[in-house]
Amino acid sequence: MSWYNEAIFYHIYPLGLCGAPKQNEYTTPVHRLNTLLPWINHIKEIGCTALYIGPLFESVGHGYETTDYKKLDSRLGTNEDLTAFVKACHEKGIKVIFDGVFNHTGRDFFAFKDIQKNREHSQYLNWYCNVNFWGNNEYNDGFSYDNWGGYNLLVKLNQRNPEVQNYICDVIRYWVSEFDVDGIRLDAADVLDFDFMRALRRTAEEVKPDFWLMGEVIHGDYSRWVNGETLHSVTNYALHKALYSGHNDHNYFEIAHTVKYLQNMGNLDLYNFVDNHDVERIYTKLSNKAHFNPVHVLLYTLPGVPSIYYGSEFGIEGRKERSSDDSLRPALVLADYADAKETNPCTALVAALGKIRQNTPALSYGSYAELQLTNRQFAFARDLDGVRVVVTVNNDDNDAWMNLPAGNASEYVGTLTGQKVSVEGERINVCVHANSGEIWVPAGDMPEYTPVKVEVKEKAVKESVKEETPAAEETAVAEETTVAEKTSATKTEEKETASESTDVNTISTATKETAATEEKVTEASEKSTAKEPVKVDPNKAPEGMTVEELQAAILAQMANNGPVTDQMKKTVDDNIWHDSLVNWLKSFR
């Protein structure tokens, strides 16, 4: 086991957070990085144990067109500032990883400048891919070359050149000796040469115990990159897409399917996130802002390493505008959020989840087992050393009851609400509040489990609504990983609720559906109740039942537990997947 297996990451894009100029004039260093020192306490207070920060090194503009790998960007300060910053993080028990932009350099990098000067006679001619002196480009260099993403500003390194490999490996050694960094996030890892990544992995094992290599990968079988020879982890874009669209579409089948899809790749410890410096903020993408709660409960409890992007713990908005990422990378003043843990339900939730995750080893190391699945409710277990942790989420506007197989404990407690439930017949019957989630752990057996109840005082909580079109790369992820998506055309109105105390489980007030949608729901309910009764043979195995028989049997079991509402009937009717209904019916037994 290594530190990164149980890490909770905080992600900072420093040029944005520090409010640095868009273009680097290569003038006297400005010590903006020091303004981030107060953020270290904040990172620790919300339960994060590691920091991914970058890009950091001298560059032309946004940071990914590197000019000098061994010098902190002058817009941020000096190397001494970075050394002191990492040391301050370590003193608070926070590991630090840098952005490693090793696929390409900027045009001001010394090797490229030498080619511009000496052309065919440059000793660095083979440091880049396909330098062609019969070609030209928009900079009128009198030669062409391979780039990244169609941008000649980003000159592609020839990673198969041993000199390039040795140079980059020396950069890693320098970062460790100079700054004491704990790992690297490899930019554009999905286009890095695999032999090059093997060289990086050998260097990682040489420079520091448990030095972590995590790569940016969008599509594909992640096990190609995550294995004993190349990287320890990659960015989990598949789950990122499923988490927001699974809520926007009221489709937990998408999320559950994505988890199974990822598990089929092997036991990979992927880097999970709901937003970052390249994609829109989760609060912006959610049609129902109340879904911030179940989204983050899943982020912190599904297999993988969770990460929070700076500012999203405050519920800030951020969308791509005219292909610009500027609004995703804003300058923030921490003092503006000084009391966020007490007054901001988003921050309170993230802080509570951080504490719970740190005190619950099963969430880092436990196996995964799906327990119950419908479009609007989802439950699974994380099992470790005989201890079962049960996670429940609900994306519906109504409370939902779930009857679930529990562990050997006599009683379970909800770590977010403090609600206690008895185990009866090795099962627990729990109420999951509307648009919320809960993490149920054995009560009494494990003293480190302390119920975390967060109450937030608000005079009015508003729900805002927007319709989003996913970014192109997110759409591509969707096409690759989603097979059971169902879209929803439901819109919501803003609704205000004046209250003195709002629990974190009700981040926003319950939404009111439009009249047209209510009519459709009513019609669906009426159709459901108007159906001919289906007779179910009690001796028939669930696997042998039809979909209609399974639905009828589930409704009968629900009736044994209390009144069956029209919404509950609709949820059952909406589920037309035979295997899911079988599992659902078995969950009552």
C-alpha positions as CSV (number, residue, x, y, z in Angstrom):
1,M,0.0,0.0,0.0
2,S,1.3,3.5,-0.9
3,W,0.3,7.0,0.1
4,Y,-1.5,7.5,-3.3
5,N,-3.8,4.5,-2.8
6,E,-5.6,6.4,0.0
7,A,-5.0,10.0,-1.1
8,I,-7.6,12.7,-1.6
9,F,-6.4,15.2,-4.1
10,Y,-6.8,18.9,-4.4
11,H,-6.1,20.3,-7.9
12,I,-4.7,23.8,-8.5
13,Y,-4.0,25.5,-11.8
14,P,-1.6,28.1,-10.4
15,L,-1.4,30.6,-13.2
16,G,-5.1,31.0,-12.9
17,L,-5.6,30.9,-9.2
18,C,-2.8,33.4,-8.7
19,G,-4.2,35.8,-11.4
20,A,-1.0,35.8,-13.4
21,P,-0.8,37.6,-16.8
22,K,-1.8,35.6,-19.8
23,Q,1.6,36.1,-21.5
24,N,5.0,35.7,-20.0
25,E,7.3,38.7,-20.6
26,Y,10.3,36.9,-19.0
27,T,10.8,39.9,-16.7
28,T,11.8,40.0,-13.0
29,P,10.0,37.2,-11.1
30,V,6.8,38.1,-9.3
31,H,6.3,36.0,-6.1
32,R,2.6,35.1,-6.8
33,L,3.1,31.5,-5.7
34,N,3.5,32.7,-2.1
35,T,-0.1,33.9,-2.1
36,L,-1.1,30.2,-2.2
37,L,0.5,29.4,1.1
38,P,-2.8,30.1,3.0
39,W,-4.5,27.6,0.8
40,I,-2.5,24.8,2.3
41,N,-4.4,25.0,5.6
42,H,-7.7,25.1,3.6
43,I,-6.7,22.0,1.6
44,K,-6.0,20.2,4.9
45,E,-9.2,21.5,6.5
46,I,-11.5,20.1,3.8
47,G,-9.8,16.6,4.2
48,C,-7.5,16.6,1.2
49,T,-4.1,14.8,1.7
50,A,-2.4,15.5,-1.6
51,L,-2.0,18.4,-4.1
52,Y,-1.7,18.3,-7.9
53,I,-0.4,21.7,-9.0
54,G,0.6,22.7,-12.4
55,P,1.8,23.7,-14.9
56,L,4.6,25.4,-12.9
57,F,7.6,25.9,-15.1
58,E,8.7,28.7,-17.4
59,S,6.4,29.0,-20.4
60,V,5.0,31.3,-23.0
61,G,1.4,31.6,-22.0
62,H,-1.0,29.0,-20.5
63,G,1.9,26.9,-19.1
64,Y,1.9,23.9,-21.5
65,E,4.4,25.5,-24.0
66,T,7.4,25.0,-21.8
67,T,10.5,27.2,-22.1
68,D,12.5,25.9,-19.2
69,Y,11.8,22.7,-17.2
70,K,14.1,23.7,-14.4
71,K,12.9,27.2,-13.6
72,L,9.6,28.2,-12.0
73,D,7.6,30.4,-14.3
74,S,8.7,34.0,-13.5
75,R,5.0,35.0,-13.3
76,L,4.8,32.8,-10.2
77,G,8.2,33.5,-8.6
78,T,11.5,31.8,-8.1
79,N,12.7,28.2,-7.5
80,E,13.2,29.1,-3.9
81,D,9.5,30.0,-3.6
82,L,8.5,26.6,-5.0
83,T,10.9,24.7,-2.7
84,A,9.4,26.5,0.3
85,F,5.8,25.9,-0.9
86,V,6.4,22.1,-1.2
87,K,8.1,22.1,2.2
88,A,5.1,23.9,3.7
89,C,2.7,21.3,2.2
90,H,4.8,18.4,3.5
91,E,4.8,20.0,7.0
92,K,1.0,19.7,6.9
93,G,1.1,16.1,5.7
94,I,0.2,17.0,2.1
95,K,1.9,15.2,-0.7
96,V,2.6,17.2,-3.9
97,I,2.7,16.3,-7.6
98,F,3.7,18.5,-10.5
99,D,2.4,18.7,-14.1
100,G,5.0,17.1,-16.4
101,V,4.6,18.5,-19.9
102,F,6.9,16.0,-21.7
103,N,5.1,15.4,-25.0
104,H,6.0,18.8,-26.4
105,T,7.9,22.0,-25.7
106,G,7.3,25.6,-26.5
107,R,9.1,27.4,-29.3
108,D,11.3,29.3,-26.8
109,F,12.8,26.0,-25.5
110,F,16.6,26.0,-26.0
111,A,16.6,22.9,-28.3
112,F,14.1,24.4,-30.7
113,K,15.8,27.8,-30.7
114,D,19.0,26.1,-31.7
115,I,17.2,24.5,-34.7
116,Q,15.9,27.9,-35.7
117,K,19.5,29.3,-35.6
118,N,21.6,26.4,-37.0
119,R,18.9,24.6,-39.1
120,E,20.2,21.4,-40.6
121,H,23.4,21.6,-38.6
122,S,21.7,21.8,-35.2
123,Q,22.8,19.1,-32.7
124,Y,19.1,19.0,-31.5
125,L,17.7,18.3,-34.9
126,N,16.5,14.9,-33.8
127,W,15.0,16.1,-30.6
128,Y,11.7,16.8,-32.4
129,C,9.5,14.8,-34.7
130,N,9.7,15.2,-38.5
131,V,11.5,18.4,-38.8
132,N,11.3,19.2,-42.5
133,F,13.3,21.9,-44.2
134,W,11.3,21.6,-47.4
135,G,8.3,22.9,-45.5
136,N,7.2,26.0,-43.6
137,N,4.6,27.2,-41.1
138,E,2.7,30.3,-40.0
139,Y,5.8,31.5,-38.1
140,N,7.8,31.5,-41.4
141,D,10.5,29.3,-39.8
142,G,11.5,27.9,-43.2
143,F,10.8,24.4,-41.9
144,S,7.8,22.4,-40.6
145,Y,7.5,19.9,-37.7
146,D,5.0,17.7,-35.9
147,N,3.0,19.4,-33.2
148,W,0.4,18.6,-30.6
149,G,-3.3,19.1,-31.4
150,G,-2.6,21.1,-34.6
151,Y,-0.9,23.9,-32.7
152,N,2.6,24.8,-34.0
153,L,3.1,26.6,-30.7
154,L,3.5,23.1,-29.1
155,V,6.5,21.3,-30.8
156,K,6.3,17.5,-30.4
157,L,9.4,16.0,-28.8
158,N,10.9,12.8,-30.3
159,Q,10.5,10.6,-27.3
160,R,12.3,7.7,-28.9
161,N,15.5,9.7,-29.0
162,P,17.7,8.5,-26.1
163,E,19.0,12.0,-25.6
164,V,15.4,13.3,-25.1
165,Q,14.7,10.4,-22.7
166,N,17.8,11.1,-20.7
167,Y,17.1,14.8,-20.6
168,I,13.5,14.4,-19.3
169,C,14.6,11.7,-16.8
170,D,17.2,14.2,-15.5
171,V,14.4,16.8,-15.2
172,I,12.6,14.4,-12.9
173,R,15.7,13.8,-10.8
174,Y,16.1,17.6,-10.6
175,W,12.5,18.1,-9.4
176,V,13.0,15.6,-6.7
177,S,16.4,16.9,-5.5
178,E,15.5,20.6,-5.8
179,F,11.8,20.6,-4.8
180,D,11.2,17.2,-3.1
181,V,8.2,16.5,-5.3
182,D,6.2,13.3,-4.7
183,G,5.0,12.5,-8.2
184,I,4.1,13.7,-11.6
185,R,0.9,14.1,-13.7
186,L,2.0,13.4,-17.3
187,D,0.2,15.8,-19.7
188,A,-1.1,14.2,-22.9
189,A,-0.1,10.7,-21.7
190,D,-2.4,9.2,-24.3
191,V,0.0,10.2,-27.0
192,L,3.3,9.5,-25.2
193,D,5.6,6.8,-26.5
194,F,5.3,3.6,-24.4
195,D,9.0,3.0,-24.2
196,F,9.4,6.6,-23.1
197,M,6.9,6.0,-20.3
198,R,8.8,2.8,-19.3
199,A,11.9,5.0,-18.9
200,L,10.0,7.4,-16.8
201,R,8.7,4.6,-14.6
202,R,12.3,3.3,-14.0
203,T,13.3,6.8,-13.1
204,A,10.4,7.1,-10.7
205,E,11.4,4.0,-8.9
206,E,15.0,5.3,-8.6
207,V,14.3,8.8,-7.3
208,K,12.0,8.3,-4.4
209,P,10.0,5.5,-2.7
210,D,6.3,5.5,-3.9
211,F,7.0,8.2,-6.5
212,W,3.6,8.4,-8.3
213,L,3.1,8.7,-12.1
214,M,-0.4,9.6,-13.2
215,G,-1.2,10.3,-16.8
216,E,-3.8,12.3,-18.7
217,V,-5.7,9.8,-20.8
218,I,-9.1,10.5,-22.3
219,H,-10.2,7.4,-24.2
220,G,-9.4,3.7,-24.4
221,D,-8.5,0.7,-22.3
222,Y,-6.8,2.4,-19.3
223,S,-4.9,-0.8,-18.5
224,R,-2.7,-0.1,-21.6
225,W,-1.2,2.8,-19.5
226,V,-1.7,1.6,-15.9
227,N,0.5,-1.4,-15.2
228,G,3.7,-2.4,-13.6
229,E,5.9,-1.0,-16.4
230,T,4.4,2.3,-17.2
231,L,2.0,4.4,-15.1
232,H,0.4,4.0,-11.7
233,S,-2.8,5.7,-12.6
234,V,-4.6,7.8,-15.3
235,T,-7.4,10.3,-15.4
236,N,-10.8,8.6,-15.3
237,Y,-12.7,10.6,-17.9
238,A,-15.1,7.7,-18.4
239,L,-16.4,8.0,-14.8
240,H,-16.3,11.8,-15.0
241,K,-18.8,11.8,-17.9
242,A,-21.0,9.2,-16.3
243,L,-21.2,11.1,-13.0
244,Y,-22.8,14.3,-14.4
245,S,-24.9,12.8,-17.2
246,G,-26.1,9.9,-15.1
247,H,-27.7,12.5,-12.8
248,N,-28.9,14.9,-15.5
249,D,-30.6,12.0,-17.2
250,H,-31.8,10.3,-14.0
251,N,-29.9,7.3,-15.2
252,Y,-27.9,5.5,-12.6
253,F,-27.6,2.6,-15.0
254,E,-25.0,4.6,-16.9
255,I,-22.8,5.1,-13.8
256,A,-23.1,1.5,-12.7
257,H,-22.3,0.3,-16.2
258,T,-19.3,2.6,-16.4
259,V,-18.0,1.1,-13.1
260,K,-18.3,-2.4,-14.4
261,Y,-16.7,-1.4,-17.7
262,L,-13.7,0.0,-15.7
263,Q,-13.5,-3.0,-13.5
264,N,-13.2,-5.3,-16.5
265,M,-9.9,-3.5,-17.2
266,G,-8.5,-4.9,-14.0
267,N,-7.7,-3.6,-10.5
268,L,-6.8,-0.1,-11.5
269,D,-6.6,2.8,-9.0
270,L,-7.8,5.6,-11.3
271,Y,-7.8,9.3,-10.7
272,N,-11.4,10.3,-10.3
273,F,-12.7,13.8,-10.7
274,V,-15.9,15.7,-11.6
275,D,-14.2,18.7,-13.1
276,N,-10.7,20.1,-13.8
277,H,-8.9,22.9,-15.7
278,D,-10.0,21.6,-19.1
279,V,-13.7,20.9,-18.5
280,E,-16.7,22.9,-17.2
281,R,-17.4,23.1,-13.5
282,I,-19.6,20.4,-12.1
283,Y,-22.0,23.0,-10.6
284,T,-22.5,24.4,-14.1
285,K,-23.0,21.1,-15.7
286,L,-25.7,19.8,-13.3
287,S,-29.2,20.5,-14.4
288,N,-30.4,20.1,-10.8
289,K,-27.9,21.8,-8.5
290,A,-29.1,19.6,-5.6
291,H,-27.3,16.7,-7.4
292,F,-24.1,18.2,-6.2
293,N,-24.6,16.0,-3.1
294,P,-25.0,12.5,-4.6
295,V,-22.4,13.3,-7.3
296,H,-19.8,13.9,-4.6
297,V,-20.8,11.0,-2.4
298,L,-20.1,8.8,-5.4
299,L,-16.8,10.6,-6.2
300,Y,-15.6,9.8,-2.7
301,T,-16.9,6.3,-2.4
302,L,-16.5,4.6,-5.8
303,P,-13.2,2.7,-6.6
304,G,-10.4,5.2,-7.4
305,V,-8.6,8.2,-6.0
306,P,-10.9,11.3,-5.6
307,S,-9.9,14.8,-6.6
308,I,-11.4,18.3,-6.0
309,Y,-10.6,21.1,-8.4
310,Y,-9.9,24.4,-6.7
311,G,-13.1,26.5,-6.2
312,S,-15.5,23.7,-6.9
313,E,-15.8,22.9,-3.2
314,F,-17.5,26.3,-3.0
315,G,-19.9,25.5,-5.8
316,I,-18.6,28.1,-8.2
317,E,-19.7,28.1,-11.8
318,G,-17.4,27.9,-14.9
319,R,-18.2,27.2,-18.5
320,K,-16.2,27.2,-21.8
321,E,-16.9,30.4,-23.7
322,R,-15.9,30.8,-27.3
323,S,-13.5,27.8,-26.9
324,S,-11.7,29.7,-24.1
325,D,-10.8,28.0,-20.8
326,D,-10.3,31.2,-18.9
327,S,-13.5,31.0,-16.9
328,L,-12.5,27.5,-15.8
329,R,-9.2,28.9,-14.3
330,P,-10.2,31.9,-12.3
331,A,-8.3,33.9,-9.8
332,L,-9.8,33.4,-6.3
333,V,-9.2,35.1,-3.0
334,L,-9.4,32.6,-0.2
335,A,-10.5,35.3,2.3
336,D,-13.7,35.6,0.4
337,Y,-14.6,32.0,1.5
338,A,-13.3,32.2,5.1
339,D,-16.5,30.8,6.7
340,A,-17.4,28.5,3.8
341,K,-17.3,25.3,5.9
342,E,-20.0,26.8,8.2
343,T,-22.1,28.7,5.6
344,N,-21.6,27.0,2.3
345,P,-23.3,23.6,2.0
346,C,-21.1,22.5,-0.9
347,T,-17.9,23.2,1.2
348,A,-19.5,21.5,4.2
349,L,-20.2,18.4,2.2
350,V,-16.8,18.1,0.7
351,A,-15.1,18.6,4.1
352,A,-17.4,15.9,5.7
353,L,-16.6,13.5,2.8
354,G,-12.9,14.1,3.2
355,K,-13.1,13.2,6.9
356,I,-15.2,10.2,6.3
357,R,-12.9,8.9,3.5
358,Q,-9.8,9.3,5.7
359,N,-11.4,7.3,8.5
360,T,-12.9,4.5,6.3
361,P,-10.2,2.2,4.9
362,A,-12.8,0.2,2.9
363,L,-13.4,3.3,0.7
364,S,-9.7,3.2,-0.4
365,Y,-9.0,-0.5,-0.4
366,G,-12.3,-2.4,-0.3
367,S,-13.8,-4.5,-3.1
368,Y,-16.9,-3.3,-4.9
369,A,-20.3,-5.0,-5.1
370,E,-23.5,-3.6,-6.6
371,L,-26.4,-4.0,-4.2
372,Q,-29.4,-2.2,-5.9
373,L,-29.9,-0.3,-9.0
374,T,-32.8,1.7,-10.6
375,N,-32.8,4.8,-12.7
376,R,-33.0,7.0,-9.6
377,Q,-31.5,5.0,-6.8
378,F,-28.2,3.2,-6.5
379,A,-26.5,1.2,-3.7
380,F,-23.2,-0.6,-3.5
381,A,-20.9,-2.0,-0.9
382,R,-17.2,-1.6,-0.3
383,D,-16.0,-4.7,1.6
384,L,-12.6,-4.9,3.4
385,D,-11.5,-7.5,6.0
386,G,-15.0,-8.5,6.9
387,V,-16.2,-4.9,7.3
388,R,-19.0,-3.8,4.9
389,V,-19.5,-0.2,4.1
390,V,-22.8,0.5,2.2
391,V,-23.2,3.6,0.0
392,T,-26.7,4.8,-1.1
393,V,-27.6,7.6,-3.5
394,N,-30.9,9.0,-4.7
395,N,-31.3,11.4,-7.7
396,D,-35.1,11.7,-7.2
397,D,-37.0,14.7,-5.7
398,N,-38.6,12.3,-3.2
399,D,-37.1,10.2,-0.4
400,A,-36.5,6.6,-1.2
401,W,-36.4,3.5,1.0
402,M,-33.8,0.8,0.2
403,N,-33.5,-2.7,1.8
404,L,-29.9,-3.8,1.5
405,P,-27.7,-6.7,2.6
406,A,-25.4,-5.6,5.4
407,G,-22.4,-7.0,7.2
408,N,-22.0,-8.8,10.5
409,A,-22.7,-5.7,12.6
410,S,-25.8,-5.3,14.7
411,E,-26.3,-1.7,13.8
412,Y,-25.2,0.8,11.1
413,V,-24.8,4.5,11.2
414,G,-25.0,7.1,8.4
415,T,-21.8,9.1,8.5
416,L,-23.3,12.2,7.0
417,T,-26.5,12.4,9.0
418,G,-25.9,10.3,12.1
419,Q,-29.0,8.2,11.4
420,K,-28.8,4.8,13.0
421,V,-30.5,1.6,11.6
422,S,-30.7,-1.9,13.1
423,V,-29.6,-4.9,11.1
424,E,-32.4,-7.4,10.8
425,G,-31.9,-10.7,9.0
426,E,-28.5,-9.5,7.8
427,R,-30.2,-6.5,6.1
428,I,-30.7,-2.8,6.7
429,N,-33.8,-0.8,5.7
430,V,-32.7,2.8,5.1
431,C,-34.3,6.0,3.9
432,V,-32.2,7.9,1.4
433,H,-33.3,11.6,1.3
434,A,-34.2,13.3,-1.9
435,N,-31.3,14.3,-4.1
436,S,-28.7,13.0,-1.6
437,G,-26.5,10.2,-0.6
438,E,-25.3,8.5,2.5
439,I,-22.4,6.3,3.6
440,W,-23.4,3.6,6.1
441,V,-20.8,2.0,8.4
442,P,-20.9,-0.4,11.3
443,A,-21.7,1.3,14.5
444,G,-19.7,0.6,17.6
445,D,-17.2,-1.9,16.2
446,M,-14.9,0.7,14.8
447,P,-14.3,3.7,17.1
448,E,-12.8,5.8,14.3
449,Y,-16.2,6.0,12.6
450,T,-17.7,9.2,14.0
451,P,-21.0,10.4,12.5
452,V,-20.4,13.6,10.6
453,K,-23.5,15.8,10.6
454,V,-23.2,19.2,8.9
455,E,-25.8,21.8,9.3
456,V,-25.7,25.0,7.3
457,K,-27.6,28.1,8.0
458,E,-29.1,29.8,5.0
459,K,-31.9,32.3,4.5
460,A,-32.7,31.2,1.0
461,V,-31.3,28.5,-1.3
462,K,-32.0,28.8,-5.0
463,E,-31.8,26.2,-7.6
464,S,-30.7,27.4,-11.0
465,V,-31.2,25.4,-14.2
466,K,-29.3,25.3,-17.4
467,E,-29.0,23.0,-20.4
468,E,-25.5,22.0,-21.4
469,T,-23.9,20.5,-24.5
470,P,-20.9,18.4,-23.4
471,A,-17.5,19.4,-24.8
472,A,-16.3,17.4,-27.8
473,E,-14.0,15.2,-25.8
474,E,-16.6,14.5,-23.2
475,T,-19.0,13.5,-25.9
476,A,-16.4,11.1,-27.3
477,V,-16.1,9.5,-23.9
478,A,-19.8,9.2,-23.7
479,E,-19.9,7.4,-27.1
480,E,-17.3,4.9,-25.9
481,T,-18.6,4.1,-22.4
482,T,-22.4,4.5,-22.4
483,V,-24.7,1.7,-23.5
484,A,-27.7,2.2,-21.3
485,E,-28.3,6.0,-21.4
486,K,-31.8,7.3,-21.2
487,T,-32.4,11.0,-21.8
488,S,-34.7,13.2,-19.9
489,A,-36.4,16.4,-21.1
490,T,-37.4,17.5,-17.7
491,K,-36.8,21.1,-16.9
492,T,-37.0,22.7,-13.4
493,E,-38.1,26.1,-12.1
494,E,-36.4,28.1,-9.5
495,K,-37.9,27.7,-6.0
496,E,-36.9,29.5,-2.8
497,T,-37.2,28.1,0.6
498,A,-36.6,30.2,3.6
499,S,-35.2,28.2,6.5
500,E,-32.9,28.7,9.4
501,S,-31.2,25.3,9.1
502,T,-30.4,23.3,6.0
503,D,-28.7,19.9,6.3
504,V,-26.0,19.2,3.8
505,N,-28.2,16.4,2.4
506,T,-30.5,19.1,1.1
507,I,-28.0,21.3,-0.6
508,S,-30.8,22.9,-2.7
509,T,-34.5,22.8,-2.2
510,A,-36.5,20.1,-3.9
511,T,-37.3,21.1,-7.5
512,K,-40.8,21.7,-8.9
513,E,-41.3,20.1,-12.3
514,T,-43.1,22.1,-15.1
515,A,-46.7,21.5,-15.6
516,A,-46.1,19.6,-18.9
517,T,-43.7,17.2,-17.1
518,E,-46.1,16.7,-14.2
519,E,-48.8,15.7,-16.7
520,K,-46.5,13.2,-18.3
521,V,-45.6,11.7,-14.9
522,T,-49.3,11.6,-13.9
523,E,-50.2,9.9,-17.2
524,A,-47.4,7.4,-16.7
525,S,-48.6,6.7,-13.2
526,E,-52.2,6.3,-14.3
527,K,-51.1,3.9,-17.0
528,S,-49.1,2.0,-14.4
529,T,-52.0,1.6,-12.1
530,A,-54.4,0.9,-15.0
531,K,-52.5,-2.2,-16.1
532,E,-54.0,-5.6,-15.8
533,P,-52.7,-7.2,-12.6
534,V,-49.8,-9.6,-13.2
535,K,-50.0,-12.8,-11.3
536,V,-46.7,-13.9,-9.9
537,D,-45.9,-17.5,-9.0
538,P,-44.2,-17.3,-5.5
539,N,-42.3,-20.5,-6.3
540,K,-40.8,-19.2,-9.5
541,A,-37.1,-18.2,-9.5
542,P,-36.5,-14.5,-10.4
543,E,-34.3,-15.5,-13.3
544,G,-37.3,-17.3,-14.9
545,M,-39.7,-14.4,-14.5
546,T,-40.7,-12.0,-17.3
547,V,-40.0,-8.2,-16.9
548,E,-43.7,-7.7,-16.0
549,E,-43.6,-10.4,-13.4
550,L,-40.5,-9.0,-11.8
551,Q,-42.0,-5.5,-11.7
552,A,-45.1,-6.9,-10.1
553,A,-43.1,-8.9,-7.5
554,I,-41.0,-5.8,-6.6
555,L,-44.1,-3.7,-6.1
556,A,-45.5,-6.4,-3.9
557,Q,-42.4,-6.5,-1.8
558,M,-42.4,-2.6,-1.5
559,A,-46.0,-2.8,-0.3
560,N,-44.8,-5.0,2.5
561,N,-42.6,-2.2,3.7
562,G,-45.2,0.6,3.6
563,P,-47.3,2.6,1.2
564,V,-46.3,2.5,-2.5
565,T,-46.4,6.0,-4.1
566,D,-47.1,6.8,-7.7
567,Q,-43.4,7.8,-8.1
568,M,-42.3,4.5,-6.7
569,K,-44.5,2.7,-9.2
570,K,-43.1,4.8,-12.0
571,T,-39.6,4.0,-11.0
572,V,-40.3,0.3,-11.2
573,D,-42.1,0.7,-14.5
574,D,-39.2,2.7,-16.0
575,N,-36.8,-0.1,-15.2
576,I,-37.1,-2.5,-18.1
577,W,-33.8,-4.3,-17.7
578,H,-34.3,-7.9,-16.8
579,D,-31.0,-8.5,-14.9
580,S,-31.4,-5.3,-12.9
581,L,-34.9,-6.3,-11.9
582,V,-33.7,-9.7,-10.8
583,N,-31.1,-8.1,-8.6
584,W,-33.6,-5.7,-7.3
585,L,-36.1,-8.4,-6.4
586,K,-33.4,-10.5,-4.7
587,S,-32.4,-7.6,-2.6
588,F,-35.6,-7.9,-0.7
589,R,-34.9,-11.5,0.3
